[in-house]
Amino acid sequence: MSIGLPAHLAPDVVRRSFVAAQHTVAVTLLAVAMFAVLVFQSALPTATLWPALIALVPAVALLVIRRSIRTMLWIISYLVVGGVGIHLYAVVLLGQSIPVENTDGFSFLSVKVALIMIGGAVLGVWPGILCSIAGYLVAEVAVGIAKVGAGTPLSFDPAALVALVATVIVIPLIGIDNGRQMWAQPRLHRAAQDEEVALLRYRIEVKAATLMHDTVLNHLAAVADSSGEDLVPELRNQIREDVDSLVGEGWLTEPADAANHRSRLEWQHSGLFTAIQEGRMLGLDIETTGDLTAVGRLDRDTSIALGLAVKQCLVNVVKHSGTNRAEVAVYGSGSILSVMVVDTGRGFTEAATGADRLGLRSSVRKRIELVGGQVSVWSTPGRGTSIMIRVPAAGSEVLSQAGENG
């Protein structure tokens, strides 16, 4: 049975969704603050409020153009840039002749909460909580310094504290939900496996019943129509062959036509098949799923490159994953062949991997790129690794020319 959706990917999907939601809220709040500045600037043309809008642009840009939501460098950059932006925002507003309070249209709450929302961008519960608290403190200090400079009395903002508490509460709940998914995943797989076994058993029973029914009726009809006390040798031999077939397991095998036979030969002579066999010789329990015969659509160079890349992935499983089980899934769609190598081992962080580690850069990525393919890697420390290799089928354009994303 297929491993299905890797257990290490399900929590990551939930976490990424949570982070995306937080960033969307942060961008929305900053946009609201900038829009409010525009409205008041148009209503008060004698005031100089537009610098407050400019002060928030860098923080919005960091949220929009972010490339990795997990790096500590990005988080620190956002806290620094956001803190400076909020401070300048407050300085501009407090320096005008218009009244600015926490309850009016120029409330600082929106920009404060935008800085608190960074908490979910860190892997782990405690780092996320600490970053949310850091965002709250930076925002309060930035606004507080601006108030002191403008001679405005300091005041406590309970709404900002409520936003912090809500964020701190949600982050552990995401971790608990991920734990439940990890606990439920094996049971879901077991249920799916039991369903597949039951369906297979039903098909075998139906096939056996129909075959027995047809064979017995045919033989009884032949015996009834025969003349004399003894059966003719041809009929006797035919009955014996049918009985031997029923007692044995030959009836379980479907007759293969020429196309199926050719597809099996192409699969057995492919580089991917060789890689899987060599991986099994290394001691891996490898499960193959999907449309295995689709590899017959690859040209010779692409088939060899794919086999060598998958072999390196399987070698990495043996050396680094800490598990002896892997799955190789093959999917052929149109002009693209996709192969995913999945393990549920210890995982890794690719950005922190040394140049001599895993062979992903040269043995996998560069080799596949040379034949016009792409490689995508998803891995979470302690949860496992999934590597997607996509190559063009014979006669199709390379993926980079087709505009596909890895």
C-alpha positions in Angstrom: 0.0 0.0 0.0 1.1 3.5 -0.7 2.4 5.6 2.2 0.1 8.3 0.8 0.5 11.9 2.1 3.7 11.7 4.1 3.1 12.1 7.8 5.8 14.8 8.0 4.1 16.9 5.4 0.7 17.2 7.0 1.9 19.2 10.1 4.1 21.3 7.8 1.0 22.2 5.6 -0.9 23.2 8.7 2.0 25.3 10.0 2.5 27.0 6.7 -1.2 27.8 6.5 -1.1 29.4 9.9 2.0 31.4 9.0 0.4 32.5 5.7 -2.7 33.6 7.7 -0.6 35.6 10.1 1.3 37.3 7.4 -1.9 38.1 5.6 -3.3 39.7 8.7 -0.1 41.7 9.2 -0.1 43.0 5.6 -3.8 43.9 5.9 -3.3 45.8 9.1 -0.3 47.8 7.7 -2.4 48.5 4.6 -5.2 49.8 6.8 -2.8 52.1 8.6 -1.4 53.4 5.3 -4.9 54.0 3.9 -5.9 55.9 7.0 -2.9 58.2 6.5 -4.0 58.8 2.9 -7.5 59.6 4.1 -6.4 62.1 6.8 -3.8 63.6 4.5 -6.5 64.4 1.9 -8.8 65.7 4.7 -6.0 67.8 6.2 -3.9 69.1 3.3 -2.0 71.5 5.5 -0.7 68.6 7.6 2.4 66.6 6.6 1.3 63.0 7.1 2.6 61.3 4.0 6.0 60.4 5.6 4.1 58.1 8.0 2.9 56.1 5.0 6.4 55.8 3.6 7.7 54.6 7.0 5.6 51.5 6.7 6.5 50.5 3.2 9.7 48.6 4.0 7.8 46.4 6.5 5.1 45.6 3.9 7.7 44.9 1.3 9.4 42.3 3.6 6.1 40.5 4.1 5.3 40.5 0.4 8.7 39.4 -1.0 9.6 37.0 1.7 11.3 33.8 0.3 11.7 31.7 3.5 9.4 32.1 6.4 11.6 30.0 8.7 14.9 31.8 8.7 15.9 33.7 11.8 17.6 36.4 9.7 14.3 37.3 8.0 12.5 37.4 11.4 15.2 39.7 12.9 15.1 41.9 9.8 11.3 42.2 10.0 11.5 43.1 13.7 14.2 45.8 13.1 12.6 47.3 10.0 9.1 47.1 11.4 10.2 48.6 14.7 11.9 51.5 13.0 9.0 52.0 10.7 6.5 52.1 13.6 8.7 54.6 15.4 8.8 56.9 12.4 5.1 56.4 11.9 4.4 57.5 15.5 6.8 60.4 15.3 5.1 61.8 12.2 1.6 61.5 13.7 2.5 62.8 17.1 4.4 65.7 15.6 1.2 67.1 14.0 -1.2 69.6 15.5 -4.0 67.0 15.3 -4.9 64.9 18.4 -3.7 61.3 18.3 -5.0 58.8 20.8 -5.1 55.0 21.0 -8.9 55.1 20.4 -9.1 57.4 17.3 -8.6 56.9 13.6 -4.8 57.1 13.9 -4.7 54.3 16.4 -1.3 52.6 16.7 -2.9 49.2 17.4 -2.9 48.0 13.8 0.8 48.6 13.3 1.6 47.0 16.7 -0.4 43.8 15.9 1.3 43.6 12.5 4.6 43.2 14.4 3.2 40.7 16.9 2.0 38.5 14.0 5.6 37.4 13.2 5.4 34.7 16.0 4.1 31.8 13.9 7.0 32.1 11.4 9.4 30.1 13.5 9.5 26.3 13.8 8.7 25.2 17.3 6.3 26.5 19.9 8.6 28.3 22.2 10.6 30.2 19.5 7.2 31.3 18.0 6.0 32.5 21.4 9.3 34.4 22.1 9.2 36.1 18.7 5.6 37.2 19.3 6.6 38.7 22.6 9.6 40.3 21.0 7.4 41.9 18.3 5.1 43.2 21.1 8.0 44.7 23.1 9.6 46.3 20.0 6.3 47.9 18.9 5.5 49.2 22.4 9.1 50.6 22.9 9.0 52.2 19.4 5.7 54.0 20.1 6.7 54.8 23.7 10.0 56.5 22.6 8.0 58.5 20.0 5.6 59.6 22.7 8.3 60.7 25.1 10.0 62.7 22.3 6.7 64.4 21.5 5.9 65.1 25.1 2.8 62.9 25.0 2.0 61.0 28.2 2.6 57.3 28.1 -0.4 55.1 28.2 -1.1 51.3 28.4 -2.6 49.7 25.3 -4.7 46.7 26.5 -5.8 45.8 23.0 -2.2 45.2 21.9 -1.7 42.9 24.9 -4.9 41.0 24.1 -3.6 40.5 20.6 -0.3 39.1 22.0 -2.1 36.8 24.4 -4.3 35.4 21.6 -1.3 34.8 19.4 0.6 33.1 22.2 -2.4 30.8 22.9 -2.9 29.8 19.2 0.8 28.8 18.5 0.8 25.9 21.0 -2.7 24.8 19.7 -1.2 24.4 16.2 1.5 22.2 17.7 -1.1 20.1 19.5 -3.1 19.7 16.3 0.0 18.6 14.5 0.7 16.0 17.1 -2.9 14.6 16.7 -2.3 14.4 12.9 0.9 12.4 13.4 -0.9 10.1 15.8 -3.9 9.6 13.5 -1.9 9.2 10.3 -0.9 5.5 10.8 -4.5 4.6 11.6 -5.7 6.2 8.4 -3.1 4.3 6.5 -4.1 1.0 8.2 -7.8 1.7 7.4 -7.0 2.4 3.8 -4.9 -0.7 3.6 -7.6 -2.9 5.1 -10.0 -1.5 2.5 -7.7 -2.3 -0.3 -7.2 -5.8 1.0 -10.9 -6.4 1.3 -11.5 -5.1 -2.2 -8.8 -7.4 -3.6 -10.2 -10.4 -1.7 -13.7 -9.6 -3.1 -12.3 -9.5 -6.7 -10.5 -12.8 -6.2 -13.6 -14.5 -4.8 -15.8 -13.3 -7.6 -13.2 -14.4 -10.2 -12.9 -17.8 -8.6 -16.7 -18.3 -8.4 -17.3 -17.3 -12.0 -14.4 -19.5 -13.2 -15.6 -22.5 -11.1 -19.2 -22.0 -12.4 -18.2 -21.9 -16.0 -15.7 -24.7 -15.8 -18.1 -27.1 -14.0 -21.0 -26.4 -16.3 -18.9 -26.9 -19.4 -17.5 -30.2 -18.1 -20.9 -31.5 -17.1 -22.3 -30.6 -20.5 -19.4 -32.3 -22.2 -19.8 -35.5 -20.1 -23.6 -35.5 -20.7 -23.0 -35.3 -24.5 -20.3 -38.0 -24.6 -21.3 -41.4 -25.8 -20.0 -44.7 -24.4 -18.9 -45.6 -20.9 -15.4 -44.0 -21.2 -14.6 -40.3 -21.9 -12.7 -39.6 -25.1 -9.0 -38.9 -24.3 -9.2 -35.3 -25.5 -12.1 -34.5 -23.1 -10.3 -36.3 -20.2 -7.1 -34.3 -20.8 -9.1 -31.0 -21.0 -10.9 -31.8 -17.7 -7.6 -32.7 -16.0 -6.0 -29.4 -17.2 -8.9 -27.3 -15.9 -8.8 -29.1 -12.6 -5.1 -28.5 -12.2 -5.6 -24.8 -13.1 -8.3 -24.4 -10.5 -6.3 -26.2 -7.8 -3.2 -24.1 -8.6 -2.9 -20.3 -8.9 -2.6 -19.9 -12.6 -6.1 -18.5 -12.9 -5.1 -15.6 -10.7 -2.8 -14.2 -13.5 -4.5 -12.0 -16.1 -3.5 -12.8 -19.7 -1.1 -10.1 -20.9 -1.3 -8.7 -24.4 1.7 -7.6 -26.4 1.4 -4.0 -25.2 1.5 -4.9 -21.6 4.4 -7.2 -22.2 6.3 -4.5 -23.9 5.5 -2.0 -21.1 6.8 -4.4 -18.5 10.0 -5.0 -20.5 10.5 -1.2 -20.7 10.0 -0.8 -17.0 12.5 -3.6 -16.2 15.1 -2.2 -18.5 14.7 1.4 -17.2 17.2 3.2 -15.0 14.5 3.7 -12.3 13.9 0.0 -12.0 17.7 -0.6 -11.7 17.9 2.1 -9.0 15.1 0.5 -7.0 16.7 -2.9 -7.2 20.0 -1.6 -6.1 18.3 0.2 -3.2 16.7 -3.0 -2.1 20.2 -4.7 -2.2 21.3 -2.0 0.2 18.7 -3.2 2.7 15.8 -0.8 2.0 12.2 -1.9 2.0 11.1 0.0 -1.0 7.5 0.3 -2.1 6.7 1.3 -5.7 3.4 2.9 -6.6 1.8 4.7 -9.4 2.1 4.3 -13.2 5.5 2.4 -13.3 5.2 1.8 -17.0 5.2 5.5 -17.7 9.0 5.5 -17.6 8.8 3.9 -21.1 8.1 7.4 -22.5 11.6 8.7 -21.4 14.5 8.8 -23.8 17.7 6.9 -23.0 19.6 9.9 -21.5 16.7 11.0 -19.3 16.0 7.5 -18.1 19.7 7.0 -17.1 19.8 10.4 -15.4 16.5 9.7 -13.5 17.7 6.3 -12.4 21.0 7.7 -11.1 19.3 10.5 -9.3 16.8 8.2 -7.6 19.6 5.9 -6.6 21.4 8.8 -4.9 18.2 9.6 -3.0 17.8 6.0 -1.9 21.5 6.0 -0.8 20.8 9.1 1.2 17.9 7.3 2.9 20.2 4.4 3.9 23.0 6.8 5.1 21.2 9.6 6.8 17.5 9.0 7.4 17.7 6.4 10.2 14.9 4.3 8.6 15.0 1.3 6.3 11.7 2.1 4.5 11.0 4.3 1.5 8.5 4.7 -1.2 9.0 5.6 -4.9 5.9 6.9 -6.5 5.7 7.4 -10.3 3.1 9.7 -12.0 2.9 10.3 -15.7 0.9 13.3 -16.8 1.0 14.6 -20.3 4.6 15.5 -21.3 6.0 15.3 -17.7 7.0 12.3 -15.6 7.1 12.9 -11.9 8.9 10.6 -9.4 8.7 11.1 -5.7 11.0 9.5 -3.2 9.6 9.5 0.3 10.9 8.4 3.7 9.8 8.9 7.2 13.2 9.2 8.8 14.9 12.0 10.7 14.8 14.6 7.9 17.1 17.5 7.5 17.4 21.3 6.7 18.7 21.6 3.2 19.9 25.2 3.7 22.1 24.1 6.5 23.5 21.1 4.6 27.2 21.1 3.8 28.5 21.0 0.2 29.6 17.4 0.6 26.4 16.2 2.3 23.5 14.2 0.7 24.7 14.7 -2.9 21.5 16.7 -3.7 23.4 19.5 -5.4 25.4 17.5 -7.9 24.1 13.9 -8.0 20.5 14.8 -8.0 19.7 18.5 -8.9 22.4 19.1 -11.5 22.0 15.7 -13.1 18.2 16.3 -13.5 18.7 19.9 -14.7 21.0 18.7 -17.4 18.1 16.7 -19.0 15.7 19.6 -18.6 14.1 18.5 -15.3 13.5 20.0 -11.9 13.9 18.8 -8.3 11.9 19.9 -5.3 12.8 18.9 -1.7 10.5 19.0 1.4 12.1 17.9 4.6 11.4 18.6 8.3 13.9 17.5 11.0 12.4 14.6 12.9 9.6 14.1 10.4 11.1 12.8 7.2 11.9 13.8 3.6 10.1 13.9 0.3 12.0 14.6 -3.0 10.0 15.3 -6.2 11.9 14.8 -9.5 10.1 15.9 -12.6 11.6 15.2 -16.1 10.2 15.8 -19.6 9.0 12.8 -21.5 10.4 12.0 -24.9 9.5 14.7 -27.5 8.4 17.3 -25.0 9.9 20.6 -24.0 12.2 20.9 -21.0 10.4 22.1 -17.9 12.2 25.4 -17.7 11.0 26.2 -21.2 7.5 25.1 -20.4 7.4 27.5 -17.5 6.8 24.9 -14.8 7.6 25.5 -11.2 9.4 23.0 -9.1 
